[in-house]
Amino acid sequence: MARTVFCTHLNKEADGLDFQTLPGDLGKKVFENISKEAWSLWMSKQTMLINEKKLNLMDPDDRALIEKTMIDFLFEGKEVQIDGYTPQTK
C-alpha cells in the first residue's frame, strides 16, 4: 500500500515519496510533506533551472541557489523564475 502525505505544495492528500531524497532536516521535511507528484514538478523545474542558468552542481553557491529555489517552490508557493520561459496557461 502506498504511503500518503498531505502535500503542502499541492494542498491535498497524495502518494508520498518512497524514500527520503535529500539528507538532513530538509530531506525529512520534504519526505513528510511533499508528494510524488509535487516532487516530479520540482524535478522538471530544477532541470530547467540548471540548464538555463548553466549551474554547476559542484559549486556550493549554485547548490545553495537550487536549494533556496526548491524551498521557495515546494513550501512557499513561489514559481521558479527562468529567463525566457513562459509557463503554459491552464
N, C-alpha and C positions, 0 to 999 in steps of 0.2 A: 504494500500500500504506500502511495506517495505521501511524503511529508508535506503538510500545508503550513503556510505562514500568512499573516496579514501583511501584505506588501505595502509598505509606506509610500512607495513610488506610484503604484497603480491604485492605491487606496481601496484594495479589495483582497479577499481570501484567494490564494492561488498556490499552485505547486511550488514548494520551496526548493532551494538548491540541494543537490545530492551530497555535497561536501563543502567545506569551508575553502573558498577560492583565494583568500588573502590571509596572510599571517596576522597575528596580534589582535588587539581590541577592535580595530576597524574590520578585520575579517570576520570576527564573531558578530559584530553588528550587522554586516551585510548578510551573513548566513541566517541570522534570526529574523531579519526584517525585509529581505528583498527576495522576490520570486524569480523563478527561472525566466519567465517572460521579460521582466524588467532587466534582469542581468543580460539577457540577449540583446535588448535595446541598447544597453550601455556598451556592450562589446562592439556593436556596429558603430556607435558614436566614437568610441575610443579608437577604433581602426581609422576612421576618417580623420580624427584629430591628429593622430600620429603621422599619417600620410600627408595631410595638407600642410601641417606646420613643420614637417620634416624633423620630428622629435627623435632624439637618440635615447633609447631606454637605458643606456649605460651612464647617462648624465643625470646626476642627482637632482638638478634643477628641473629637467624635463619630467622626471618621475614625480616630483613634487607637484608640477602643474597637472599631470594626469590625475594624481590622487585628489587634488583640490577640485578639479573639474568633475570627477566621479562623485565626490561627496555632494557637490552642488546639484548635479543631475539627479542622483538617486534619492537624496534626503531633503534637498531644499526646493526641488521642482524647477530648477533653472535649466533652460535649454543650453546645449553646447553651442558656443559661437565659433563657427568655422567660416573663414573668409571665402566668399564665392559660392557658398552653399545655401540654397533656399529650401526649407523643409516643404514636403508635399502638404497641401491643404486637404482636410478631410471632408 
